[in-house]
Amino acid sequence: MNNEQKEAMIRAYIQYYNSFDVDGIVSLLHEEVRFRNVSNGEVTTETADVEAFRSLAVQSAAIFESRCQKVLSFGFHEDHVEVEIDYEGTLAADLPGGPKAGELIKLRGSSQFAFYDGKISSIEDRS
């Protein structure tokens, strides 16, 4: 895949994410996709295949009333693409010991995407 194809796939992934289209997201993923979420230096979530990712995506979608990732920049590297992200989401449900339904969450972070066989093979979100 060239950089333009990778960027187009990442933009499609983010568009599907923002519109809560789990099937759309999954259509872009390799069967053995690896996902990790790292918050404040700690791994908070990790999955090891497309079905585990789907399950997590469905659970995550239910937590938000609305959500939006905005790309700030792309960094193309030999084995991955680094994307700087502004994130904003309104909670649909209370989080245990945390923000309540209706509250707005804003984060700035990055996502690292890797590719294999024309699909996204790993995603690591960092905030």
Summary of the structure (lengths in Angstrom):
residues: 127
radius of gyration: 14.2
end to end distance: 27.4
largest distance: 43.8
contacts: 349
relative contact order: 0.21
helix: 28%
strand: 49%
